[in-house]
């Protein structure tokens, strides 16, 4: 899609010097219907991205998520809201070819890492869950919790020493 001077007023937000996000259309509530991502002057229309309204503007970051020394474009927008909840969408774009990188859904992550079993008895229902952590991962979590506990204990002792020292 070629840009021209008429496109510039449609630009709702210049988020980074070399990355811009435009709505393809804005409805009467301020929701974006489709978006245009511009990276280093190249534009790509993405018809199925839709934000909910003008109070929740999309956010764009240009960071290296894959640790390959190359930055990716991360677009986060609110797809819907209601009764204190917001449904957000995240897209990660390769800036050289505009291909979207796959992100595991929450459901996929849970299925991969947590096993559950529901057993029904006459007087109760039991839900048992297990995580699929390796022993090393479990030990690392245990050690991190212990470090947190020790740091808190150290902080409390320092505060107590300050109080006792003032008396």
N, C-alpha and C positions, 0 to 999 in steps of 0.2 A: 504494500500500500504506500503510495507516494504521498509525502506530506507537502502542504503548502501553507501560505500565510493564514488561510482561514482555519487551519487546524489549531493554531496556537491559542486562540481564545478558549477552545474546548479543553485545553489542558487544565485539569483541576489542581494539579500539584506537581511541582518539580521536587522530587524526593531526594535525588542524588545528582551530582553534576552530569553523570553519563547514563543515568537510568531514569526514565519517566514512565508514568502510567496515565493513560487517558481513558475516559469512558467512551464507548462507541455510541451510547445513547443514555440519557438521564431521564428517568420517568418523573412524574409530578411530585413524588415523595423524595426525590434526590437519589434514588437507587441507581446504581450503574447496571445497565443491561449490555453485557459484553464489555470487554476492555481491550485496550491496545497497549502493548508493552513496547517501549522504545529503548534500545540498548545501543549506545555508541552511534546514534543516528539511524539505525535500522529498526523498522517497525514490524510487529506481528500482531494481527488481530486474533483475539481469542473469544469466540462467540458465546461459549457456555459459562464464562465467569460472570456471576451476578452478585453484587453486594446488596445489602438489605435497604439501607437508607443513608441519608446525608450525615447523620450523627455518628456513624461508624465508618470513617474514611479508611480506605485500604492503606496498608503499610508495606513499604518495599525496603529491603536491605540488600546490599551487594557485598557478600561475604564468602569466604572459603569454607564451605561445609564439609567437603569431601577430603580435605587435607592433601590436595594435589597441587597446591600453590596457585590454583586458578579460582577466581571468584565465581560464585553462582548468584543468580538473582532469586531472592525469596520474596514472594508476594503473599501477604496475609490479608484476608478481608472477611467481614462478617456477612454470612449468607442469610442469616435469619435471627430474629430475636423474639422473645415472648416471656412474660411472667418471670423476669429476673434471670433468664437464661439467654445465652448467645451461642449460635452455631457458627463456628469459624471454619474457614478453608485455608489451606496452605498449599502453595505451588512452588516448586523449585525448578528454575529454568536454567539450562545451559546457555550462556550468553553468546556462544559462537554459532549455534545452530537452532536456537529457540526450542530445543527438545526438552520435554518435561521429565525430570528425574522422578522415579517412583518413590513414594513415601508409604511405609507400612501403615495401615489403618490401625486404630485402637483395637478393633476386633481381631485383626491378624496377630498383633503383639500378644494379646491375652491368650489366644489359642496356642501360640507358640511357646509361651512361658508358664502358663498356669493350667493345671488339670483339676477338674472338680467332679465331685460325685454327690448326688442327692439320694439319700435313703429315707424312705417313708416308713414309719412305724405307726402302730395304733394310736399312741399318745403323743407323738412328736415327729418332726422332720429334721434330719441332720444333713448339713451341707459340709462336706469335707473337701478341702482344696490342698493341692501340693504345687509347689513351684518346680520348674525344671532347671533350677540353678545347679551348676557344677559345685563340687565341694569347695573349690577355690573361690568361687563367687560368694558362696555362703560365708566362708571364713572372712573374706574381705568386708562384707557387710557387717559382720560381728565385730571386726577390728575397728571399723569406722565408728560404730556405736560406742565402743569402749573409749576411743579417742575423744569423742564428744563428751562422754561422761567425765573423763579425766580433765578435760579443758574446763568444764563447768565447775568441777570440784576445785580446781586450781584458782579459778576466778573467785569463788566463794571464800576460799582461804585467804586470798590477797585482800579482799574487802574486809574480812574479819580482822586481819592484821592491821589494816589502816584504822579501823575503829578502836581496836585495843590500844594502838599506839597513841591515839589522841587522849586517852584517859590518864 
